[in-house]
């Protein structure tokens, strides 16, 4: 197979334009330089040539000059900023330029980012979702018909990587609900998703490939001991005296892992994901699994899920990502 030029479209930490009133975690989904280097190594391991395109705005600047990116195919991991369509910026531009794109397309990226819409689609596919409702203002929160009794969990409707989740996101009364909805609307400029707070363990399932897609081994996420909020969401916040304490309350029995893998694949198909994604689930007090979100732009950082999975399999992350990229190239008829 001939060597390909594979473009990388991404947003780097520290490059988000400064904006008055922006929350501290505004660029939480952006990648460090080391992630781009890992992907470059994975592409080189396949015998192809990585080409750094940069951010969607850099891609737009090239197209605005009437040029096309000098690549055969592109791998998108750019998050954008400011709207529920932000993750779709790069795939739309690449589509307009006639450049095949690895990863999910623009529509899937926008729908999965909007957690309320994603819930509806996966529920229709038979995947359980927590009881929930949307509140777009403090006034709506004051009169919101509660989906279930407290405690409830409040998060931005279209963010990822735990953006907008704080120690106060778990609420136990109407006053807390109103306060948290107001914070999300004020700080993130979007409605809040209000869901039942599930007391059980949390798991994440990475899915790769296309024909058919394949669920990788299930990983359990650490929870903070007192609040039972995911530790990964709380670590950026000021810790209490003694630091954040964590627990892993779940036991990943074979049947549970099989069920989670089956549900992840069902959600993947319902959302029409491609090449790679990560689905998050949480169990209720009775041990039933519920879909939380699908992330079709998961991090490829060494300390992320793919890095952990590679280590568990006794291989380098570059080799696992090379497998993922090779699968995407087959889908676009370049592999």
Backbone bond lengths (Angstrom), bond angles and torsions (degrees), N, CA, C in turn:
res aa  C-N    CA-C-N  psi(-1)  N-CA   C-N-CA  omega(-1)  CA-C   N-CA-C  phi
1 X - - - 1.470 - - 1.529 109.61 -
2 X 1.320 116.09 136.69 1.460 120.66 -179.43 1.517 110.92 -66.92
3 X 1.324 114.84 149.15 1.458 119.83 177.24 1.531 109.82 -68.85
4 X 1.324 115.74 135.90 1.464 122.21 -178.66 1.521 110.68 -107.70
5 X 1.323 115.77 151.10 1.460 121.23 168.86 1.530 106.62 -93.30
6 X 1.327 116.42 115.31 1.468 121.98 -176.50 1.521 108.84 -109.62
7 X 1.313 116.04 112.66 1.460 120.80 -179.59 1.516 112.19 -78.09
8 X 1.304 116.08 146.64 1.455 122.65 176.24 1.527 108.78 -115.52
9 X 1.327 115.69 122.20 1.465 121.42 177.22 1.525 106.84 -112.04
10 X 1.325 117.58 125.24 1.461 120.90 -170.29 1.522 110.49 -159.08
11 X 1.322 115.17 162.76 1.467 122.51 171.51 1.523 108.15 -116.87
12 X 1.321 117.34 126.61 1.459 122.10 -179.35 1.524 111.31 -92.33
13 X 1.315 114.96 144.36 1.457 119.86 172.72 1.526 109.93 -54.41
14 X 1.308 115.71 138.72 1.457 120.73 178.53 1.509 114.47 89.63
15 X 1.344 117.48 -0.06 1.466 119.26 -177.59 1.530 113.13 -107.48
16 X 1.315 118.39 -2.06 1.460 120.12 -179.99 1.523 109.76 -66.99
17 X 1.338 119.06 127.48 1.464 120.63 178.97 1.524 111.32 -57.00
18 X 1.311 116.44 136.20 1.458 120.74 -179.96 1.525 110.03 -66.01
19 X 1.326 115.66 138.73 1.463 120.95 179.69 1.516 108.58 -140.24
20 X 1.319 116.24 133.63 1.460 120.45 179.53 1.523 109.92 -61.37
21 X 1.327 115.59 131.76 1.451 120.31 177.29 1.509 115.18 81.52
22 X 1.333 118.31 2.90 1.461 120.70 179.67 1.519 110.34 -67.14
23 X 1.327 118.80 140.31 1.466 120.70 179.42 1.515 111.33 -66.73
24 X 1.332 116.00 159.96 1.459 120.81 -176.67 1.523 112.39 -64.02
25 X 1.332 117.38 -25.62 1.460 120.28 -177.59 1.526 112.46 -100.26
26 X 1.322 117.18 24.88 1.467 120.90 -175.62 1.524 112.68 -57.22
27 X 1.344 117.61 -35.02 1.468 120.00 -178.41 1.524 112.18 -106.59
28 X 1.331 117.18 25.28 1.467 120.73 -175.42 1.524 113.11 -60.65
29 X 1.326 117.28 -25.97 1.460 120.21 -178.27 1.525 112.97 -87.82
30 X 1.325 118.26 -7.93 1.457 120.77 -179.60 1.535 109.97 -72.18
31 X 1.319 115.51 160.88 1.462 120.39 -172.97 1.526 112.09 -105.48
32 X 1.335 116.86 149.76 1.466 119.62 171.15 1.519 110.25 -77.14
33 X 1.309 116.34 161.27 1.462 122.22 178.30 1.527 111.36 -53.48
34 X 1.329 116.78 -35.37 1.466 120.31 -176.36 1.527 112.28 -62.38
35 X 1.320 118.26 -30.70 1.464 120.09 178.02 1.519 110.90 -66.08
36 X 1.326 116.40 -41.41 1.463 119.83 178.49 1.524 109.95 -63.75
37 X 1.314 116.86 -38.32 1.460 120.85 179.22 1.531 111.21 -64.96
38 X 1.331 116.98 -38.44 1.463 120.65 177.37 1.527 110.25 -62.55
39 X 1.323 117.13 -44.50 1.465 120.64 179.37 1.525 111.43 -65.61
40 X 1.322 116.99 -38.02 1.463 119.69 176.66 1.523 110.75 -61.31
41 X 1.330 116.25 -40.27 1.463 119.74 178.99 1.523 110.99 -66.67
42 X 1.328 117.10 -38.31 1.464 121.01 178.83 1.527 110.96 -64.96
43 X 1.322 116.42 -42.10 1.470 120.67 178.36 1.525 110.47 -64.98
44 X 1.322 116.57 -43.24 1.466 120.33 179.38 1.525 111.23 -63.88
45 X 1.349 116.89 -34.46 1.464 120.24 179.41 1.520 111.90 -63.93
46 X 1.335 117.26 -23.94 1.462 122.21 177.16 1.528 112.25 -86.18
47 X 1.331 116.38 -2.84 1.450 120.21 -178.75 1.515 113.80 87.09
48 X 1.327 116.89 14.73 1.460 121.18 -179.47 1.530 110.13 -107.83
49 X 1.321 115.49 172.50 1.471 120.75 -175.41 1.534 109.88 -112.77
50 X 1.332 118.12 117.95 1.466 120.19 176.66 1.520 110.76 -76.76
51 X 1.323 115.49 140.68 1.458 122.13 178.56 1.526 107.99 -129.21
52 X 1.309 116.96 120.57 1.461 120.32 179.21 1.531 110.12 -79.50
53 X 1.327 115.97 112.79 1.462 120.87 173.73 1.518 109.91 -88.71
54 X 1.322 117.01 -37.48 1.457 121.35 -179.16 1.510 112.00 96.94
55 X 1.305 116.50 -149.97 1.459 122.59 -172.77 1.528 111.84 -75.43
56 X 1.339 118.03 166.61 1.465 119.61 173.33 1.527 112.64 -56.59
57 X 1.320 117.31 -33.36 1.469 119.19 177.60 1.529 111.27 -67.87
58 X 1.329 117.10 -35.68 1.467 119.65 175.71 1.529 110.04 -65.68
59 X 1.325 116.42 -40.48 1.457 120.91 176.32 1.525 110.48 -62.60
60 X 1.330 116.55 -43.26 1.462 121.10 178.93 1.529 111.16 -61.39
61 X 1.337 116.78 -39.18 1.459 120.33 -179.70 1.530 111.07 -63.08
62 X 1.337 116.64 -39.25 1.474 119.94 177.95 1.519 109.70 -65.26
63 X 1.328 116.43 -46.92 1.458 119.61 -178.59 1.523 111.29 -65.94
64 X 1.344 116.28 -33.11 1.457 119.95 -179.62 1.515 113.06 -65.27
65 X 1.320 117.17 -21.48 1.463 121.44 177.36 1.528 111.64 -86.10
66 X 1.336 115.33 1.13 1.452 118.99 -178.47 1.507 113.84 85.26
67 X 1.339 116.05 8.08 1.461 120.44 179.83 1.528 109.51 -96.51
68 X 1.302 116.69 163.14 1.456 122.65 171.68 1.524 107.71 -114.14
69 X 1.336 117.66 145.67 1.466 118.79 177.15 1.528 109.93 -58.26
70 X 1.308 117.79 135.32 1.460 121.19 -176.08 1.520 109.96 -85.24
71 X 1.320 114.05 65.20 1.454 121.44 179.89 1.527 108.29 -137.60
72 X 1.334 115.30 158.21 1.465 120.89 177.62 1.523 111.69 -87.30
73 X 1.308 116.26 -27.67 1.460 122.98 -176.72 1.524 106.29 -161.16
74 X 1.323 116.62 158.01 1.470 119.83 -179.82 1.523 110.41 -129.51
75 X 1.308 114.84 147.70 1.461 122.70 173.56 1.517 107.64 -108.22
76 X 1.321 116.62 119.64 1.461 120.91 -176.54 1.517 111.50 -100.52
77 X 1.334 116.29 127.41 1.454 121.15 167.51 1.524 110.50 -136.24
78 X 1.329 116.91 24.73 1.462 121.84 -177.90 1.521 110.67 -82.58
79 X 1.318 115.93 135.99 1.459 122.24 -176.44 1.525 113.61 -96.59
80 X 1.346 117.81 -25.50 1.455 119.10 -174.44 1.524 111.13 65.15
81 X 1.335 116.04 -162.64 1.458 118.91 177.58 1.526 109.87 -163.33
82 X 1.322 115.46 150.84 1.454 121.00 165.00 1.506 118.80 94.44
83 X 1.336 120.53 -11.52 1.459 118.78 -179.26 1.522 109.47 -151.26
84 X 1.313 116.48 168.01 1.462 118.77 178.71 1.521 112.10 -77.33
85 X 1.325 118.01 -4.35 1.466 121.54 174.13 1.521 112.69 -100.20
86 X 1.326 118.00 4.26 1.463 121.22 -170.89 1.523 112.89 -61.59
87 X 1.327 117.88 -35.18 1.458 119.32 -179.28 1.530 112.10 -72.27
88 X 1.335 116.25 -14.40 1.466 121.12 -178.98 1.525 113.15 -90.97
89 X 1.320 118.28 -6.10 1.458 120.41 -175.71 1.522 111.93 -55.11
90 X 1.319 116.85 -54.40 1.471 119.96 -175.38 1.526 112.13 -65.43
91 X 1.347 120.11 -47.68 1.469 118.53 179.66 1.524 113.67 -59.45
92 X 1.325 118.51 -35.91 1.464 120.68 178.10 1.529 110.27 -65.24
93 X 1.335 116.63 -45.28 1.465 119.80 179.81 1.527 111.10 -63.76
94 X 1.327 116.31 -40.95 1.462 119.77 179.32 1.529 110.56 -65.35
95 X 1.315 116.44 -39.69 1.460 120.46 177.83 1.528 110.89 -61.97
96 X 1.341 115.51 -42.99 1.469 119.26 178.37 1.525 111.51 -62.91
97 X 1.347 116.13 -33.49 1.459 120.73 -178.63 1.526 112.70 -84.13
98 X 1.335 117.09 -4.59 1.454 120.54 180.00 1.510 113.94 75.81
99 X 1.350 116.93 24.77 1.464 121.48 -179.77 1.526 108.81 -102.84
100 X 1.327 119.48 121.19 1.469 120.65 177.24 1.532 110.58 -59.12
101 X 1.330 115.60 147.75 1.466 120.49 -175.58 1.517 110.13 -125.68
102 X 1.329 116.63 128.75 1.450 121.86 173.69 1.518 109.11 -81.14
103 X 1.321 116.55 143.04 1.449 121.44 -175.33 1.517 110.70 99.66
104 X 1.314 116.09 178.49 1.460 121.41 -177.05 1.520 111.41 -68.58
105 X 1.331 115.67 155.60 1.463 119.43 -178.15 1.519 111.01 -81.73
106 X 1.327 115.57 178.39 1.469 121.71 -172.31 1.519 112.35 -60.94
107 X 1.324 117.34 -42.40 1.460 119.69 -176.95 1.521 111.18 -65.02
108 X 1.322 116.58 -45.21 1.469 119.53 178.25 1.523 111.12 -61.84
109 X 1.326 117.30 -40.92 1.463 119.67 -179.75 1.528 111.28 -62.35
110 X 1.326 117.59 -41.61 1.464 120.34 -179.55 1.521 111.51 -69.82
111 X 1.329 116.80 -42.49 1.464 119.75 -177.80 1.519 111.15 -67.86
112 X 1.328 117.91 -40.82 1.456 119.11 179.87 1.523 111.96 -70.18
113 X 1.333 117.15 -31.81 1.460 118.80 177.65 1.523 110.81 -66.04
114 X 1.326 117.16 -35.60 1.466 121.29 176.74 1.526 107.99 -80.13
115 X 1.324 115.98 98.08 1.462 120.35 -172.59 1.529 112.88 -61.92
116 X 1.317 117.60 -31.28 1.463 119.98 179.78 1.524 110.68 -66.64
117 X 1.332 117.31 -44.27 1.460 120.41 178.51 1.527 110.90 -68.60
118 X 1.315 116.98 -41.07 1.464 120.46 179.77 1.526 110.63 -60.94
119 X 1.326 117.11 -41.30 1.471 120.89 177.58 1.528 110.79 -56.73
120 X 1.320 116.50 -44.38 1.460 120.63 -177.44 1.519 111.11 -62.45
121 X 1.327 116.74 -44.59 1.462 120.51 -177.64 1.523 112.11 -67.43
122 X 1.316 117.80 -43.75 1.463 118.48 -177.80 1.528 110.83 -72.98
123 X 1.321 117.43 -32.13 1.462 119.75 176.56 1.524 110.66 -63.50
124 X 1.331 116.42 -40.00 1.462 120.10 178.02 1.524 111.66 -65.03
125 X 1.328 116.90 -22.51 1.462 121.32 177.36 1.523 111.89 -87.66
126 X 1.329 117.28 4.43 1.454 121.32 176.82 1.509 115.35 91.06
127 X 1.333 117.54 10.95 1.463 121.41 178.59 1.528 108.45 -92.51
128 X 1.335 119.14 122.59 1.470 120.44 -178.88 1.525 112.24 -62.54
129 X 1.322 116.65 138.64 1.468 122.56 174.22 1.525 108.28 -125.86
130 X 1.337 118.14 152.00 1.465 119.57 177.70 1.525 110.63 -64.24
131 X 1.316 116.86 149.75 1.462 120.07 172.08 1.513 108.53 -58.04
132 X 1.339 116.81 137.29 1.458 118.60 -175.25 1.511 113.19 -157.99
133 X 1.329 114.85 169.99 1.458 122.84 178.08 1.523 107.76 -155.75
134 X 1.318 115.78 164.33 1.467 121.96 179.92 1.523 108.96 -113.55
135 X 1.329 116.25 136.61 1.468 122.27 174.59 1.520 108.01 -126.94
136 X 1.332 116.62 122.93 1.456 121.42 -174.73 1.524 113.15 -99.76
137 X 1.333 117.69 0.42 1.458 120.01 -179.20 1.522 109.43 -160.59
138 X 1.320 114.41 165.24 1.458 119.80 175.85 1.522 110.55 -60.85
139 X 1.334 116.35 -39.12 1.466 120.06 179.70 1.519 110.91 -63.10
140 X 1.335 117.36 -41.21 1.459 119.60 178.07 1.521 110.96 -64.52
141 X 1.320 117.30 -36.78 1.460 120.52 178.99 1.522 111.52 -64.08
142 X 1.322 116.22 -34.26 1.469 120.11 -178.23 1.523 112.36 -66.29
143 X 1.337 116.80 -26.90 1.464 120.36 -177.56 1.522 112.82 -117.41
144 X 1.337 117.47 8.09 1.462 121.20 -175.74 1.521 111.03 -60.69
145 X 1.327 115.10 132.05 1.457 119.43 173.52 1.525 107.76 -75.46
146 X 1.320 115.83 115.90 1.460 119.78 -172.12 1.520 110.82 -68.58
147 X 1.348 117.24 134.11 1.461 120.14 -179.30 1.522 113.04 -68.67
148 X 1.319 116.15 -32.14 1.468 123.41 179.31 1.531 106.66 -154.49
149 X 1.330 118.94 169.91 1.467 119.63 175.78 1.529 111.87 -65.12
150 X 1.329 115.81 163.24 1.462 121.19 174.69 1.531 109.19 -64.34
151 X 1.361 116.93 156.53 1.468 127.85 3.16 1.534 112.24 -77.95
152 X 1.337 113.79 153.89 1.451 122.74 175.99 1.524 109.15 -121.35
153 X 1.320 115.76 164.90 1.457 120.88 179.81 1.518 108.25 -124.80
154 X 1.338 116.56 132.64 1.463 122.29 -175.04 1.523 109.01 -118.61
155 X 1.334 116.56 128.39 1.468 120.50 179.93 1.519 109.14 -148.48
156 X 1.326 117.84 160.49 1.467 120.22 177.09 1.525 110.96 -59.74
157 X 1.321 115.73 147.49 1.464 120.00 -177.79 1.514 112.40 -71.19
158 X 1.351 117.92 -36.35 1.462 118.62 -177.75 1.525 112.31 -132.81
159 X 1.302 115.32 67.23 1.465 122.37 170.40 1.520 108.59 -133.38
160 X 1.326 116.47 168.28 1.457 122.03 177.51 1.513 110.16 -137.46
161 X 1.344 115.66 -177.55 1.465 121.60 178.58 1.528 111.70 53.25
162 X 1.314 116.37 36.05 1.470 122.97 176.81 1.520 113.47 63.97
163 X 1.328 117.87 16.89 1.465 119.53 175.69 1.523 109.76 -60.00
164 X 1.322 115.40 133.81 1.454 120.55 177.96 1.506 114.53 86.51
165 X 1.326 118.22 -5.64 1.466 121.20 178.35 1.527 108.63 -91.77
166 X 1.317 115.57 131.00 1.458 122.27 -175.66 1.533 108.86 -136.69
167 X 1.344 117.74 170.38 1.463 118.81 176.35 1.523 113.08 -56.01
168 X 1.337 117.06 -24.65 1.465 121.20 -178.78 1.524 113.35 -87.08
169 X 1.349 118.32 1.05 1.463 120.74 -175.01 1.524 112.38 -68.20
170 X 1.316 117.66 -26.71 1.460 120.74 173.51 1.527 107.80 -83.43
171 X 1.324 116.43 121.57 1.466 120.08 -175.06 1.529 109.91 -119.32
172 X 1.319 114.57 146.92 1.468 120.77 -174.48 1.517 114.01 -118.35
173 X 1.351 116.99 0.79 1.458 119.27 179.46 1.525 109.13 -158.97
174 X 1.333 116.05 174.91 1.462 120.80 -177.00 1.531 111.62 -63.40
175 X 1.323 116.88 -38.42 1.463 119.61 -179.35 1.527 110.44 -61.71
176 X 1.342 116.23 -42.42 1.455 119.67 178.20 1.515 112.14 -66.00
177 X 1.327 116.59 -37.99 1.458 121.28 178.09 1.526 110.79 -61.92
178 X 1.324 116.79 -48.30 1.457 121.34 -179.71 1.526 110.13 -61.45
179 X 1.329 116.67 -43.00 1.473 120.82 -179.65 1.516 111.53 -61.62
180 X 1.322 117.36 -44.87 1.462 120.59 -176.56 1.519 112.30 -71.29
181 X 1.322 117.77 -40.41 1.459 119.63 176.30 1.523 109.63 -61.24
182 X 1.323 116.90 -43.64 1.461 120.49 179.19 1.529 110.73 -60.55
183 X 1.333 117.19 -39.40 1.478 120.47 179.72 1.520 110.78 -65.01
184 X 1.321 117.66 -45.09 1.466 120.95 -179.33 1.524 110.59 -62.68
185 X 1.328 116.49 -47.03 1.466 120.03 -178.70 1.522 110.83 -63.54
186 X 1.324 116.68 -42.15 1.469 120.70 -178.61 1.520 112.11 -69.45
187 X 1.334 117.96 -48.03 1.463 121.30 -171.21 1.527 113.47 -84.86
188 X 1.335 117.31 -26.32 1.460 119.80 -174.17 1.518 113.53 -117.65
189 X 1.337 117.28 -3.42 1.452 121.09 173.45 1.506 114.41 61.67
190 X 1.315 117.37 40.26 1.460 121.84 -177.29 1.524 109.66 -158.30
191 X 1.342 116.70 164.88 1.466 118.96 176.76 1.521 111.57 -66.50
192 X 1.322 114.42 164.44 1.460 121.24 176.55 1.520 109.74 -104.81
193 X 1.316 116.12 142.24 1.456 122.20 172.13 1.523 107.37 -96.89
194 X 1.320 115.92 125.66 1.466 122.40 -179.20 1.521 107.47 -110.63
195 X 1.326 116.98 120.76 1.457 121.16 -177.27 1.516 111.36 -129.14
196 X 1.319 114.69 159.89 1.464 119.70 170.28 1.525 108.81 -58.96
197 X 1.326 116.59 137.58 1.458 119.21 176.12 1.523 108.25 -87.18
198 X 1.311 116.13 118.72 1.459 121.95 -178.20 1.524 109.15 -90.25
199 X 1.314 116.57 129.96 1.462 121.33 -170.73 1.528 113.28 -84.08
200 X 1.328 118.04 -13.42 1.456 120.25 -172.34 1.511 114.93 -83.76
201 X 1.331 116.59 -173.82 1.469 121.69 -178.67 1.520 111.87 -69.02
202 X 1.324 115.24 162.01 1.468 122.27 -178.56 1.524 108.99 -117.21
203 X 1.332 115.15 139.98 1.459 120.80 -178.10 1.524 109.78 -133.16
204 X 1.333 115.31 155.30 1.453 120.42 176.26 1.523 109.09 -130.49
205 X 1.332 115.14 139.94 1.463 121.38 -176.28 1.528 108.58 -126.05
206 X 1.314 117.47 115.68 1.461 121.97 175.32 1.521 109.12 -87.03
207 X 1.325 115.89 138.59 1.457 122.18 -179.40 1.525 108.07 -125.35
208 X 1.329 116.25 136.26 1.463 120.84 178.65 1.520 109.32 -134.32
209 X 1.341 116.18 163.68 1.453 121.35 175.26 1.512 112.55 87.71
210 X 1.331 115.41 -176.07 1.454 119.45 -175.18 1.523 114.64 -143.62
211 X 1.285 118.73 -37.40 1.468 119.51 -169.69 1.527 111.35 -136.02
212 X 1.347 117.58 70.86 1.474 126.50 5.17 1.529 110.89 -97.47
213 X 1.334 117.80 165.38 1.465 120.06 172.05 1.527 109.71 -68.44
214 X 1.337 115.62 156.00 1.462 120.62 -176.03 1.524 110.13 -130.76
215 X 1.325 115.94 129.29 1.458 121.20 176.24 1.523 109.02 -82.47
216 X 1.330 116.99 128.42 1.460 122.40 175.64 1.531 109.31 -82.49
217 X 1.329 118.62 168.73 1.464 120.16 -178.67 1.526 112.51 -52.54
218 X 1.310 115.74 140.72 1.465 122.56 -177.90 1.527 109.42 -74.56
219 X 1.324 116.06 139.15 1.467 122.43 176.31 1.528 109.61 -114.37
220 X 1.329 115.88 139.83 1.464 120.38 173.64 1.521 109.22 -92.55
221 X 1.336 116.47 141.89 1.462 121.34 178.59 1.525 109.96 -101.14
222 X 1.313 114.96 142.23 1.457 120.29 178.44 1.524 110.46 -70.82
223 X 1.330 116.70 142.67 1.459 123.35 177.13 1.520 109.36 -114.12
224 X 1.324 115.66 150.73 1.469 120.42 173.62 1.523 107.78 -73.10
225 X 1.320 116.47 137.26 1.464 121.73 -168.83 1.519 112.84 -59.68
226 X 1.326 118.25 -46.90 1.462 121.15 -172.67 1.528 112.26 -80.08
227 X 1.313 117.03 -53.26 1.461 120.58 -173.94 1.517 113.31 -83.20
228 X 1.335 116.91 -22.43 1.464 123.76 -174.08 1.533 112.06 64.68
229 X 1.319 116.94 20.67 1.460 121.47 170.72 1.530 107.81 -81.72
230 X 1.330 116.89 147.15 1.458 119.96 179.91 1.522 112.06 -55.29
231 X 1.324 116.31 130.65 1.465 120.50 -176.91 1.523 111.11 -61.26
232 X 1.331 118.14 -34.58 1.460 121.11 -179.71 1.521 111.74 -61.01
233 X 1.346 117.06 -27.11 1.463 120.79 179.42 1.523 112.01 -81.61
234 X 1.321 117.10 -26.50 1.463 120.51 -175.34 1.519 113.31 -93.22
235 X 1.313 118.40 -23.74 1.464 120.77 -174.29 1.523 114.26 -56.47
236 X 1.359 120.08 -33.92 1.467 118.42 177.48 1.527 114.15 -70.61
237 X 1.335 118.15 -11.90 1.467 121.84 -176.37 1.523 110.64 -93.81
238 X 1.335 117.74 156.21 1.466 120.35 177.81 1.526 110.84 -55.88
239 X 1.320 115.91 129.99 1.463 120.90 -176.60 1.527 110.76 -86.69
240 X 1.321 117.49 152.69 1.464 120.32 174.60 1.525 110.64 -69.89
241 X 1.311 116.53 172.30 1.459 120.17 176.73 1.527 109.27 -56.47
242 X 1.317 115.83 130.50 1.454 119.71 -177.84 1.512 113.89 91.71
243 X 1.337 116.45 -6.29 1.460 120.36 177.16 1.519 113.20 82.54
244 X 1.324 114.96 170.96 1.468 120.23 176.84 1.522 109.31 -71.74
245 X 1.302 116.07 132.26 1.464 121.17 175.63 1.527 108.65 -104.11
246 X 1.317 116.73 138.36 1.449 119.20 -175.06 1.522 112.39 -119.97
247 X 1.322 115.21 163.68 1.455 121.39 175.71 1.524 108.86 -146.28
248 X 1.302 116.69 158.89 1.464 124.46 174.44 1.526 106.26 -124.33
249 X 1.315 118.05 85.31 1.466 120.87 -169.25 1.518 115.21 -77.57
250 X 1.324 118.25 -9.80 1.458 120.24 -172.97 1.512 114.16 -95.17
251 X 1.307 115.74 157.19 1.458 123.50 171.42 1.518 107.20 -118.18
252 X 1.319 117.16 118.54 1.453 121.12 -174.05 1.529 109.35 -88.04
253 X 1.331 115.29 79.65 1.458 120.95 176.73 1.526 109.79 -70.79
254 X 1.337 117.80 155.61 1.472 120.39 -178.74 1.526 113.62 -54.20
255 X 1.324 118.46 -40.91 1.464 119.97 -179.32 1.521 111.35 -64.63
256 X 1.337 117.11 -41.98 1.461 120.49 178.92 1.525 110.02 -63.36
257 X 1.323 117.01 -43.90 1.469 119.01 179.43 1.528 110.83 -62.24
258 X 1.321 116.65 -40.06 1.458 119.62 178.18 1.524 111.24 -64.68
259 X 1.328 116.57 -40.44 1.471 120.61 179.17 1.525 111.02 -65.00
260 X 1.329 116.73 -44.38 1.460 120.32 179.82 1.529 110.99 -64.12
261 X 1.316 117.15 -40.46 1.459 120.29 178.25 1.529 110.43 -63.77
262 X 1.321 116.35 -42.49 1.467 120.09 179.17 1.524 111.18 -62.96
263 X 1.322 117.46 -43.54 1.462 121.33 179.74 1.528 111.03 -66.88
264 X 1.325 117.15 -38.84 1.467 120.31 178.61 1.527 110.65 -62.38
265 X 1.321 116.78 -42.28 1.460 120.28 179.45 1.525 111.15 -67.93
266 X 1.335 116.85 -36.12 1.463 119.49 177.41 1.530 110.65 -65.95
267 X 1.324 116.83 -41.38 1.470 120.23 177.56 1.523 110.68 -66.48
268 X 1.322 117.40 -41.41 1.473 122.77 176.46 1.520 110.64 -54.31
269 X 1.328 115.80 -47.70 1.470 119.57 -178.31 1.520 111.20 -68.73
270 X 1.329 117.19 -39.69 1.464 120.07 -179.74 1.520 111.78 -62.43
271 X 1.328 116.58 -34.84 1.464 121.69 -178.43 1.524 112.25 -93.98
272 X 1.337 116.36 -1.00 1.469 122.96 178.01 1.529 112.24 55.64
273 X 1.335 115.01 48.43 1.458 120.47 176.81 1.530 109.84 -72.61
274 X 1.333 115.17 163.19 1.453 121.32 179.47 1.525 110.60 -140.98
275 X 1.299 115.75 141.19 1.476 125.04 167.92 1.527 114.43 72.18
276 X 1.332 118.59 -51.19 1.463 120.96 -178.16 1.528 110.02 -162.22
277 X 1.314 115.60 148.25 1.473 122.07 175.71 1.519 107.53 -173.00
278 X 1.313 115.35 172.36 1.469 120.82 177.69 1.522 108.65 -138.78
279 X 1.330 116.38 129.11 1.463 121.88 179.32 1.525 109.40 -108.30
280 X 1.339 116.47 137.37 1.456 121.98 179.71 1.520 110.16 -110.90
281 X 1.331 115.43 140.20 1.461 122.30 -178.44 1.522 110.10 -135.87
282 X 1.327 114.40 157.15 1.462 119.89 174.62 1.524 108.72 -139.90
283 X 1.322 116.28 146.28 1.452 121.07 178.91 1.526 110.56 -95.83
284 X 1.340 115.82 148.98 1.458 119.26 173.56 1.524 109.19 -88.73
285 X 1.314 116.84 -174.51 1.468 121.04 -175.86 1.523 112.04 -64.17
286 X 1.328 117.60 -22.28 1.464 121.77 179.54 1.526 112.35 -93.23
287 X 1.340 116.94 2.21 1.456 119.90 177.82 1.516 114.60 86.05
288 X 1.336 118.09 13.26 1.470 121.15 178.01 1.522 109.70 -86.44
289 X 1.334 116.21 138.48 1.462 121.70 -175.99 1.521 110.96 -88.96
290 X 1.350 115.66 138.14 1.458 122.81 178.66 1.523 109.37 -130.03
291 X 1.317 115.42 138.48 1.468 122.77 178.36 1.528 110.08 -72.17
292 X 1.336 116.63 132.31 1.462 121.93 175.37 1.521 111.48 -102.65
293 X 1.329 116.43 -51.84 1.467 119.16 -179.86 1.514 110.48 -166.73
294 X 1.318 114.97 160.80 1.458 123.06 171.80 1.524 107.74 -115.36
295 X 1.314 116.06 130.94 1.459 121.08 178.54 1.526 108.76 -115.71
296 X 1.348 117.86 99.46 1.460 120.12 179.11 1.526 113.30 -81.40
297 X 1.334 117.39 0.89 1.467 122.30 171.99 1.529 108.64 -122.83
298 X 1.326 117.62 63.08 1.463 119.26 -179.79 1.518 110.49 -71.09
299 X 1.312 116.58 154.85 1.460 118.73 177.55 1.521 110.09 -70.35
300 X 1.323 115.44 145.54 1.458 121.97 173.10 1.527 110.46 -107.90
301 X 1.319 116.41 20.89 1.467 120.77 178.27 1.525 110.45 -65.19
302 X 1.306 115.88 153.17 1.466 120.62 -178.14 1.523 112.42 -59.24
303 X 1.334 117.69 -31.93 1.464 119.99 -178.35 1.523 112.66 -95.18
304 X 1.334 117.90 9.36 1.452 121.70 177.76 1.520 111.73 -89.97
305 X 1.337 115.97 -172.03 1.462 121.21 -175.55 1.524 112.18 -58.00
306 X 1.339 117.62 -42.83 1.459 119.31 -178.09 1.528 111.06 -67.21
307 X 1.321 117.00 -35.09 1.456 119.60 175.73 1.515 112.10 -65.19
308 X 1.335 116.44 -41.33 1.468 120.77 178.48 1.524 110.33 -65.59
309 X 1.337 116.74 -43.44 1.460 120.38 -179.66 1.525 111.36 -63.27
310 X 1.325 116.53 -40.53 1.461 119.48 177.89 1.523 110.71 -62.05
311 X 1.310 116.53 -42.67 1.470 120.41 179.35 1.523 110.95 -62.95
312 X 1.337 116.83 -41.89 1.461 120.27 179.39 1.524 111.43 -63.00
313 X 1.328 116.05 -32.12 1.458 120.43 179.92 1.527 112.22 -86.67
314 X 1.331 117.00 -1.00 1.458 120.57 178.84 1.512 113.75 70.76
315 X 1.333 116.03 33.43 1.459 120.17 179.97 1.516 110.24 -133.14
316 X 1.298 116.67 166.63 1.457 121.06 177.88 1.527 109.52 -77.30
317 X 1.327 116.20 148.61 1.464 119.17 177.51 1.522 110.21 -62.61
318 X 1.343 117.59 -33.02 1.459 120.07 178.21 1.532 111.19 -58.96
319 X 1.335 117.12 -36.43 1.462 120.31 -179.20 1.526 111.02 -72.01
320 X 1.340 117.69 -40.14 1.465 120.50 177.10 1.522 110.32 -63.88
321 X 1.329 117.50 -43.71 1.464 120.19 -179.51 1.526 111.05 -68.97
322 X 1.321 117.52 -32.14 1.464 119.63 174.88 1.530 110.18 -62.10
323 X 1.321 116.82 -38.91 1.468 120.75 176.47 1.528 110.82 -63.06
324 X 1.333 116.24 -42.87 1.467 120.81 179.23 1.530 110.36 -62.45
325 X 1.320 116.62 -46.94 1.465 121.00 -178.79 1.521 110.54 -64.61
326 X 1.331 117.16 -41.67 1.469 120.62 179.49 1.523 110.57 -60.09
327 X 1.345 117.22 -39.65 1.465 120.30 177.31 1.505 112.01 -62.77
328 X 1.332 117.16 -39.91 1.459 120.63 178.12 1.519 112.10 -65.89
329 X 1.336 116.15 -37.90 1.460 119.52 178.95 1.531 111.31 -65.01
330 X 1.325 116.71 -36.17 1.466 119.38 175.83 1.526 110.25 -62.52
331 X 1.344 116.67 -41.97 1.468 120.09 -178.24 1.531 111.31 -61.23
332 X 1.336 117.31 -38.94 1.471 119.35 -178.93 1.530 111.89 -91.64
333 X 1.351 115.76 15.42 1.455 122.61 175.06 1.530 112.78 63.55
334 X 1.326 115.59 34.44 1.457 120.19 175.88 1.530 111.48 -119.87
335 X 1.332 116.10 4.52 1.465 119.77 -177.93 1.521 112.20 -113.28
